[in-house]
Amino acid sequence: MREIPFIIMTTLLLMTSCQSNSQPTQKKNVQHLPPVEVKPIDGLERAYFASGCFWCVEAIYESVKGVKESISGYAGGHTENPTYEASNTGRTGHAEAVEIYYDPKIVSFATLVDVYFGSQNPTQINGQGPDHGSQYRSIIFYQNEEQKKIIEEKKAALSKKLNKRIAAEVMPFQKFWKGEAYHQDYEKRNPNNGYIRNVSIPRLKRFQSKFPELIKEKH
């Protein structure tokens, strides 16, 4: 098969990416705010992660045993009712994030953090892959001190293993804003989209090959 020149491939990926260029975010200082703890719904707990394009992250978590639902949206910023267009300016402070509904009897929060770090480039700052900008930065949100401890210990261990700084911010959860309807299940509904084929699906397959024991059985 003929190889596509690197420059052309890079250009194509950027053109079909779920991102647009952004300006630096004006960060809201939330590090000292108490985290908001959300209540379980029908026995399902919720967790919140940001790791680049939410199309990719949503699909990754939905493939994990014990995860019942993954919703694309926005978190970590300082504006009310963020939209896709507004978050892409980089001025809302929000990152593309996912809300995970999971059964703690099947999968633990600690394992979800392992999934997080195992499905990204943990050293890439302000983005993942071809997506660049503060709206694609990596954030793990905690709802209590136990979760914060789990995150920080795993982050420190990974930093030591790689001998590199880990980019993910550790932030107290405040609020999740659900994204627009057309973003939900985007990878599943748009398998022939150029970005999905060249970025999302390869990222999903890389993760699944690393953690086969965590993947749901196909029916």
LOVOLO-661173 format. One line per field, with one value per residue (C-alpha): x, y, z; residue number from 1; residue in one letter. Coordinates in Angstrom, 1 decimal. Layout:
c1 = c(X,...);
c2 = c(Y,...);
c3 = c(Z,...);
nr = c(NUM,...);
rest = c(a,...);
This chain:
c1 = c(0.0,1.3,2.3,0.8,3.5,3.6,2.9,-0.2,-1.5,-1.0,-2.8,-5.7,-6.0,-6.1,-8.7,-11.0,-10.2,-12.9,-11.0,-10.3,-7.4,-7.9,-6.4,-5.0,-7.6,-8.1,-8.0,-10.3,-8.6,-10.7,-7.9,-8.9,-12.6,-14.2,-15.1,-18.8,-19.7,-22.5,-25.0,-25.3,-28.2,-29.7,-26.5,-24.3,-21.6,-20.2,-16.7,-15.3,-12.3,-10.9,-8.4,-8.4,-11.3,-14.4,-15.4,-12.4,-12.7,-16.4,-15.8,-12.9,-14.9,-18.0,-15.9,-15.0,-16.7,-18.9,-19.4,-23.0,-22.9,-20.4,-21.6,-19.6,-19.6,-17.6,-16.0,-13.2,-14.1,-15.5,-18.5,-22.1,-23.7,-20.6,-21.1,-18.8,-18.1,-17.4,-15.1,-13.1,-12.1,-10.1,-11.5,-14.2,-11.6,-13.6,-12.1,-13.9,-14.8,-16.9,-19.3,-18.9,-21.8,-20.3,-21.1,-18.6,-19.3,-17.8,-15.2,-13.5,-12.7,-9.0,-9.4,-11.1,-8.0,-5.8,-8.0,-7.5,-3.7,-3.5,-5.5,-3.6,-0.2,0.2,3.0,1.3,0.4,-2.8,-4.0,-4.0,-2.7,-3.6,-5.9,-4.2,-5.5,-6.6,-10.0,-8.2,-6.0,-6.0,-7.9,-8.9,-11.7,-12.0,-15.1,-13.6,-10.2,-10.1,-10.4,-7.8,-5.4,-5.9,-5.3,-2.2,-0.6,-1.2,0.0,3.2,3.9,3.5,5.8,8.4,8.1,8.4,10.8,8.7,6.2,2.6,0.4,-2.9,-4.3,-6.0,-9.0,-11.9,-15.1,-17.6,-20.0,-20.4,-22.2,-23.7,-22.6,-24.7,-26.8,-24.8,-21.6,-23.1,-22.0,-20.2,-17.7,-20.4,-22.7,-20.0,-17.6,-16.6,-15.7,-12.1,-11.1,-12.9,-11.1,-7.7,-7.6,-10.4,-10.6,-6.8,-6.7,-9.5,-7.8,-4.5,-6.2,-8.1,-5.0,-3.3,-6.2,-8.0,-9.2,-11.2,-13.1,-16.7,-17.6,-19.1,-22.5);
c2 = c(0.0,3.4,5.5,9.0,11.6,12.7,16.4,15.6,13.1,15.7,18.3,15.9,15.1,18.7,19.5,16.6,17.1,17.8,20.9,24.5,26.8,28.5,31.2,30.5,30.0,32.4,29.9,30.1,29.2,26.3,24.3,25.4,25.0,22.0,19.3,18.6,15.0,13.7,11.1,7.6,7.0,3.5,2.1,3.8,6.2,9.0,10.0,12.9,13.0,15.2,13.8,15.5,15.1,13.8,11.7,9.5,9.4,8.6,5.6,4.3,4.3,2.9,-0.2,-0.9,-3.5,-1.9,1.4,1.8,5.2,7.8,11.4,14.1,17.6,20.3,20.9,22.7,26.2,29.5,30.2,29.0,26.9,26.4,25.5,23.7,26.9,28.9,26.2,26.1,29.7,28.6,31.5,29.7,27.6,24.5,21.3,18.7,16.1,13.0,11.9,8.2,6.2,3.1,0.2,0.2,-3.5,-4.3,-1.5,0.7,4.4,3.4,1.2,4.1,6.2,3.4,3.5,7.2,7.2,4.0,5.5,8.7,10.3,11.3,13.8,15.8,19.3,21.0,18.3,14.8,13.7,16.3,18.2,21.2,23.9,24.4,22.9,19.6,19.6,16.6,16.9,14.3,15.5,14.2,14.4,13.5,13.1,9.4,9.9,12.7,10.4,7.6,10.0,11.6,8.3,6.9,10.1,10.1,6.4,7.0,10.1,8.0,5.2,7.4,9.8,12.6,15.2,14.0,16.7,15.9,18.4,17.2,19.3,19.3,18.6,21.4,20.9,19.0,20.5,18.0,18.6,19.1,16.2,15.7,15.0,12.1,8.6,10.4,7.7,5.0,7.1,8.4,5.5,6.9,10.3,11.1,12.1,9.0,6.7,8.2,9.3,8.0,4.3,3.8,5.4,3.1,0.0,0.9,1.1,-2.2,-4.0,-2.9,-3.8,-6.8,-7.9,-4.7,-4.8,-5.7,-8.9,-8.3,-9.8);
c3 = c(0.0,-0.9,2.1,2.4,3.0,6.6,5.9,3.8,6.5,9.2,7.2,6.5,10.2,11.2,8.7,9.9,13.6,16.1,17.1,16.0,16.9,20.3,22.4,25.8,28.5,31.4,34.2,37.1,40.4,41.7,43.3,46.8,46.3,48.0,45.5,44.7,45.3,43.1,44.3,42.8,40.5,40.5,42.0,39.4,40.4,38.2,37.4,35.2,32.9,30.2,27.8,24.4,22.0,23.8,20.8,21.5,25.3,25.3,23.0,25.1,28.4,26.8,25.9,29.5,31.6,34.3,32.4,31.6,29.9,28.8,28.0,26.2,27.6,29.2,32.6,34.4,33.3,34.6,32.3,32.6,29.9,27.7,24.0,21.6,19.7,22.9,24.4,21.2,21.7,24.8,26.7,28.8,30.7,30.0,28.6,26.5,29.2,29.7,32.5,33.2,34.8,36.2,38.5,41.4,41.9,38.5,38.0,40.6,40.4,40.6,37.5,35.6,36.4,35.0,31.8,31.7,31.8,29.6,26.8,26.2,25.8,29.5,28.8,26.1,27.4,26.2,23.8,22.6,19.2,16.6,18.9,20.5,22.8,26.4,25.6,25.0,28.1,30.4,33.7,36.2,38.5,42.1,44.2,47.6,49.3,48.7,44.9,45.1,46.8,44.2,41.4,42.9,43.8,40.3,38.7,40.8,40.0,36.3,36.4,38.2,35.7,32.7,34.3,32.9,34.0,33.7,32.1,33.7,36.1,39.3,39.9,42.4,40.5,40.4,37.5,34.3,31.3,28.9,25.3,22.2,21.0,17.8,19.9,21.8,20.6,17.7,17.0,16.9,14.6,12.3,11.6,8.2,9.4,8.5,12.1,13.5,11.1,11.4,15.1,17.3,16.2,16.2,19.7,20.9,19.4,21.1,24.4,24.0,23.0,26.2,28.5,27.0,30.4,30.9,27.5,27.3,25.3,21.9,21.4);
nr = c(1,2,3,4,5,6,7,8,9,10,11,12,13,14,15,16,17,18,19,20,21,22,23,24,25,26,27,28,29,30,31,32,33,34,35,36,37,38,39,40,41,42,43,44,45,46,47,48,49,50,51,52,53,54,55,56,57,58,59,60,61,62,63,64,65,66,67,68,69,70,71,72,73,74,75,76,77,78,79,80,81,82,83,84,85,86,87,88,89,90,91,92,93,94,95,96,97,98,99,100,101,102,103,104,105,106,107,108,109,110,111,112,113,114,115,116,117,118,119,120,121,122,123,124,125,126,127,128,129,130,131,132,133,134,135,136,137,138,139,140,141,142,143,144,145,146,147,148,149,150,151,152,153,154,155,156,157,158,159,160,161,162,163,164,165,166,167,168,169,170,171,172,173,174,175,176,177,178,179,180,181,182,183,184,185,186,187,188,189,190,191,192,193,194,195,196,197,198,199,200,201,202,203,204,205,206,207,208,209,210,211,212,213,214,215,216,217,218,219);
rest = c(m,r,e,i,p,f,i,i,m,t,t,l,l,l,m,t,s,c,q,s,n,s,q,p,t,q,k,k,n,v,q,h,l,p,p,v,e,v,k,p,i,d,g,l,e,r,a,y,f,a,s,g,c,f,w,c,v,e,a,i,y,e,s,v,k,g,v,k,e,s,i,s,g,y,a,g,g,h,t,e,n,p,t,y,e,a,s,n,t,g,r,t,g,h,a,e,a,v,e,i,y,y,d,p,k,i,v,s,f,a,t,l,v,d,v,y,f,g,s,q,n,p,t,q,i,n,g,q,g,p,d,h,g,s,q,y,r,s,i,i,f,y,q,n,e,e,q,k,k,i,i,e,e,k,k,a,a,l,s,k,k,l,n,k,r,i,a,a,e,v,m,p,f,q,k,f,w,k,g,e,a,y,h,q,d,y,e,k,r,n,p,n,n,g,y,i,r,n,v,s,i,p,r,l,k,r,f,q,s,k,f,p,e,l,i,k,e,k,h);
